[in-house]
Amino acid sequence: MASVLKSQITVTPLSEVIGARVTGVDISKPLDAETTAEITQAWLDHVVLVFPDQDLSQDQQLAFAKHFGDTGKRSRRPDQRPEGAGYDAGIMLITNVKDDKGKYVGSLPDGEMYFHHDMCYMPKPHKGTMLYAIDLPSTGGNTRFSSMYRAYDQIPADLKKQLAGRTALQVYDFHMTETVDIDGDLTGIHNLSQPIFVRHPQSGRTALYVNKLMTARIDGIPRDESDAILKELYAISEAPENYYEHIWTEGELAMWDNYCSCHARTDFPAAERRLLRRCTLLGEEMIPAS
């Protein structure tokens, strides 16, 4: 298929901390190499990109994603996916919509969701996530994107020194507002230790890599000390001056870098319909910051 002519894209920052809006490109069509390079650079610069006024089928969303890498598969077993075992494993429906039997047709249906990095509990976390808004409630369901570059920069020097080279256990059991009890049985629950400070493979910058939803403990130190340090790190990364809160509009696609950002969802009326479609990009093992 022939590529479209190079688009005259415009990149407009959404906040002083993180995020930019990209206009002047129809991402439902194939992109030429120059436009792909422009978007890639904007993604490195701003971490989160939002493309408004798009009309994307599922196949077109996946085709757009493949300009930036290989698309990923879901970590949840096929028999556990609300969408059904036969549904495309590269797609997750984020929705509270129910079928005629009263069962959710997608994942993460209602309510708030704590800050988290997608797939941080896997040996090779997915490097990027793309989420497309189809149906939205009248209020709420916003996404907060936190800059983990800036969070790292804000950590006191003595704490950086204390945590240098350390790892933290990441655990996830598909809940949205509670961390797994690691004193219980973790059989069948995704869990893996990752560096607390990571180096981004493209930018070379250092980012904090812990989050409230999935980080259970800092390895190698007493639990009470670990809990206190994590609480301090969350206070830094989740401070309002460290995140941009995106209020969605139907037809928007957002793409974000999971190596150097984490994100959260605000609550919304459970009686109102919400449907977004997610795909991801494969990544590599996390690189410890030197």
Phi, psi and omega per residue, in radians:
M1 nan 2.366 -3.125
A2 -1.261 2.541 3.100
S3 -1.367 2.676 3.053
V4 -1.293 2.823 3.056
L5 -1.120 2.679 -3.114
K6 -0.979 2.184 -3.124
S7 -1.431 2.580 3.056
Q8 -1.548 1.418 -3.040
I9 -1.422 2.648 3.060
T10 -2.137 2.279 -3.138
V11 -1.980 2.049 -3.065
T12 -2.106 2.078 3.136
P13 -1.001 2.476 3.102
L14 -1.651 -0.341 3.097
S15 -2.793 3.027 3.100
E16 -1.351 -0.230 -2.984
V17 -1.794 -0.821 -2.983
I18 -2.806 2.575 2.986
G19 1.700 2.539 3.052
A20 -2.653 2.622 3.053
R21 -1.672 2.365 -3.135
V22 -2.016 2.124 3.123
T23 -2.187 2.915 3.107
G24 1.570 0.265 3.132
V25 -2.499 2.383 3.049
D26 -1.717 1.814 -3.025
I27 -1.435 0.047 3.026
S28 -1.352 -0.224 -3.115
K29 -1.872 2.735 3.078
P30 -1.034 2.538 -3.127
L31 -1.817 2.561 3.032
D32 -1.405 2.994 -3.031
A33 -1.119 -0.664 -3.115
E34 -1.164 -0.747 3.129
T35 -1.154 -0.720 3.091
T36 -1.050 -0.720 3.127
A37 -1.148 -0.690 3.106
E38 -1.076 -0.791 -3.132
I39 -1.156 -0.706 3.113
T40 -1.041 -0.762 3.133
Q41 -1.163 -0.706 3.099
A42 -1.093 -0.651 3.112
W43 -1.121 -0.763 3.086
L44 -1.093 -0.683 -3.086
D45 -1.259 -0.670 -2.960
H46 -2.003 -0.178 3.030
V47 1.282 -0.735 3.105
V48 -2.169 2.262 3.066
L49 -2.114 2.430 3.103
V50 -2.102 2.207 3.129
F51 -1.923 1.831 -3.124
P52 -1.417 2.874 2.972
D53 0.970 0.870 3.093
Q54 -1.926 2.612 3.092
D55 -2.160 1.712 -2.958
L56 -2.103 2.237 2.907
S57 -1.386 2.983 3.102
Q58 -1.058 -0.781 -3.136
D59 -1.121 -0.664 3.131
Q60 -1.193 -0.639 3.082
Q61 -1.094 -0.791 3.122
L62 -1.141 -0.658 3.125
A63 -1.131 -0.730 3.073
F64 -1.057 -0.806 -3.120
A65 -0.999 -0.655 -3.048
K66 -1.223 -0.155 2.984
H67 -1.185 -0.317 -2.995
F68 -2.070 0.121 3.102
G69 2.554 3.135 3.103
D70 -1.348 2.426 -3.132
T71 -1.373 2.585 -3.066
G72 -1.640 2.995 3.060
K73 -1.985 2.762 -3.115
R74 -1.242 2.597 3.135
S75 -1.454 -0.380 -3.110
R76 -1.317 2.392 -3.127
R77 -1.045 2.546 -3.103
P78 -0.921 -0.686 -3.097
D79 -1.274 -0.166 3.134
Q80 -1.794 -0.041 -3.074
R81 -1.464 2.192 3.116
P82 -1.035 -0.504 -3.132
E83 -1.193 -0.316 -3.124
G84 1.887 2.563 -3.063
A85 -1.088 -0.468 -3.107
G86 -1.538 -0.041 -3.103
Y87 -1.294 2.633 -3.125
D88 -0.886 2.083 -3.074
A89 -1.218 -0.205 3.095
G90 -1.529 -0.063 -3.071
I91 -2.128 2.399 2.966
M92 -2.109 2.276 3.002
L93 -1.577 2.121 3.085
I94 -1.702 1.775 -2.979
T95 -2.809 2.680 3.016
N96 -1.816 0.165 3.107
V97 -1.175 2.450 3.136
K98 -2.041 2.701 3.083
D99 -1.459 -3.038 -3.074
D100 -1.249 -0.125 3.059
K101 -1.748 0.072 3.107
G102 1.457 0.249 3.134
K103 -1.772 2.478 3.117
Y104 -1.090 2.434 3.124
V105 -1.654 -0.005 3.131
G106 -2.567 -2.982 -3.024
S107 -1.836 2.882 3.042
L108 0.848 1.025 -2.892
P109 -1.206 -1.047 -2.955
D110 -2.134 2.703 2.899
G111 1.502 -3.067 -3.130
E112 -1.208 2.685 2.980
M113 -2.385 2.233 -3.100
Y114 -1.105 2.843 3.053
F115 -1.020 2.432 -3.139
H116 -2.806 2.782 2.947
H117 -1.763 2.273 3.114
D118 -1.106 2.260 2.989
M119 1.137 0.400 -3.106
C120 -1.189 -0.216 -3.134
Y121 -1.579 0.096 -3.126
M122 -1.837 2.675 -3.129
P123 -1.016 -0.617 3.085
K124 -2.193 1.484 -3.116
P125 -1.023 2.552 3.108
H126 -1.173 2.335 -2.993
K127 -1.344 -0.460 -3.072
G128 -2.533 2.678 3.089
T129 -2.244 2.466 3.078
M130 -2.184 2.197 -3.070
L131 -2.208 2.227 -3.065
Y132 -2.021 2.230 -3.063
A133 -1.540 2.149 -3.122
I134 -1.914 -0.949 3.072
D135 -2.252 2.408 -3.051
L136 -2.309 2.597 3.050
P137 -1.275 2.966 -3.098
S138 -1.226 -0.410 -3.133
T139 -2.706 2.698 3.073
G140 1.334 -2.987 -3.038
G141 1.202 0.435 3.126
N142 -1.308 2.763 3.086
T143 -1.980 2.210 3.081
R144 -1.721 2.203 3.128
F145 -1.934 2.100 -3.103
S146 -1.821 2.360 3.103
S147 -1.420 1.975 3.127
M148 -1.486 -0.189 2.904
Y149 -1.160 -0.916 -3.110
R150 -1.144 -0.657 3.106
A151 -1.018 -0.787 3.107
Y152 -1.043 -0.774 -3.126
D153 -1.079 -0.484 -3.086
Q154 -1.503 -0.159 -3.125
I155 -1.240 2.315 3.116
P156 -0.989 2.552 -3.048
A157 -1.022 -0.693 -3.118
D158 -1.171 -0.592 3.113
L159 -1.278 -0.655 3.046
K160 -1.010 -0.758 -3.132
K161 -1.124 -0.728 -3.141
Q162 -1.110 -0.623 -3.044
L163 -1.656 -0.111 -3.102
A164 -0.997 2.231 3.114
G165 1.423 -0.064 -3.116
R166 -1.505 2.846 3.111
T167 -2.125 2.864 3.093
A168 -2.348 2.549 -3.139
L169 -1.435 2.165 3.093
Q170 -1.829 2.241 -3.070
V171 -2.393 2.457 3.102
Y172 -2.586 2.301 3.111
D173 -2.175 0.410 3.029
F174 1.295 0.289 2.921
H175 -1.486 2.934 -3.027
M176 -1.991 -0.359 -3.070
T177 -2.413 0.493 3.053
E178 -2.647 2.405 3.085
T179 -1.440 2.542 -3.124
V180 -1.073 2.469 3.026
D181 -1.312 1.806 -3.048
I182 -1.353 -0.112 3.044
D183 -1.414 -0.171 3.109
G184 -1.578 -2.894 -3.121
D185 -1.456 2.099 -3.127
L186 -1.685 0.147 3.114
T187 -1.038 2.226 3.128
G188 1.411 0.043 3.117
I189 -1.894 2.280 3.129
H190 -1.045 2.210 3.056
N191 -2.724 2.483 -3.098
L192 -2.895 2.481 3.061
S193 -1.502 2.395 3.134
Q194 -2.252 2.747 3.057
P195 -1.025 2.508 3.077
I196 -1.287 -0.654 3.065
F197 -1.994 2.220 -3.097
V198 -2.120 2.678 3.064
R199 -1.793 2.225 3.126
H200 -1.206 2.279 -3.041
P201 -1.174 -0.409 3.123
Q202 -1.723 -0.859 -3.064
S203 -1.397 -0.428 -3.078
G204 1.353 -0.002 -3.107
R205 -1.426 2.766 3.140
T206 -1.684 2.388 3.134
A207 -2.269 2.619 2.996
L208 -1.313 2.435 -3.066
Y209 -2.294 0.990 2.976
V210 -2.332 2.735 3.141
N211 -2.686 2.712 -3.010
K212 -1.108 -0.643 -3.023
L213 -1.318 -0.667 -2.935
M214 -2.023 -0.261 3.139
T215 -1.498 2.062 -3.020
A216 -1.693 -0.594 -3.124
R217 -2.924 2.752 2.959
I218 -1.545 2.243 -3.077
D219 -1.229 2.453 2.962
G220 1.489 0.116 3.067
I221 -2.300 2.776 -3.121
P222 -0.990 2.596 -3.034
R223 -1.047 -0.746 -3.101
D224 -1.149 -0.629 3.089
E225 -1.203 -0.714 3.092
S226 -1.044 -0.812 -3.129
D227 -1.050 -0.716 -3.114
A228 -1.171 -0.725 3.141
I229 -1.168 -0.775 3.127
L230 -1.075 -0.688 3.098
K231 -1.036 -0.717 3.114
E232 -1.156 -0.716 3.136
L233 -1.155 -0.673 3.110
Y234 -1.165 -0.662 3.127
A235 -1.065 -0.605 3.112
I236 -1.287 -0.880 -3.026
S237 -1.253 -0.480 -3.089
E238 -1.730 0.090 3.099
A239 -1.080 2.434 -3.091
P240 -0.926 -0.564 -3.140
E241 -1.295 -0.096 -3.121
N242 -1.815 -0.061 -3.129
Y243 -2.299 2.782 2.994
Y244 -1.935 2.286 3.116
E245 -1.769 2.038 -3.086
H246 -1.657 2.170 3.027
I247 -1.671 1.976 -2.996
W248 -1.240 2.619 2.954
T249 -2.178 2.447 -3.139
E250 -1.010 2.418 -3.127
G251 1.577 0.099 3.074
E252 -1.613 2.504 2.925
L253 -2.051 2.277 3.046
A254 -1.960 2.417 3.019
M255 -2.180 2.365 -3.118
W256 -2.397 2.742 -3.084
D257 -1.647 2.022 -3.100
N258 -1.369 -0.204 3.114
Y259 -1.328 -0.510 -2.996
C260 -2.309 0.313 3.020
S261 -2.523 2.742 2.884
C262 -2.294 2.908 -3.005
H263 -2.524 2.776 -3.125
A264 -2.490 2.824 3.110
R265 -2.086 2.393 3.056
T266 -1.499 2.824 -3.123
D267 -1.198 2.828 3.108
F268 -2.705 2.852 -3.091
P269 -1.091 2.127 -3.080
A270 -1.134 -0.416 -3.110
A271 -1.406 -0.128 -3.115
E272 -1.805 2.540 -3.059
R273 -1.286 2.392 3.052
R274 -2.459 2.225 -3.113
L275 -2.534 2.079 3.034
L276 -2.292 2.701 -3.066
R277 -2.096 2.208 -3.010
R278 -2.009 2.473 2.890
C279 -2.415 2.906 -3.071
T280 -2.348 2.965 3.089
L281 -2.061 2.333 -3.138
L282 -1.077 2.575 3.099
G283 -2.215 -2.884 -3.128
E284 -2.152 3.102 3.058
E285 -1.047 2.518 3.128
M286 -1.165 2.470 -3.126
I287 -1.728 2.045 3.105
P288 -1.082 2.428 3.072
A289 -1.259 2.391 -3.131
S290 -1.411 nan nan
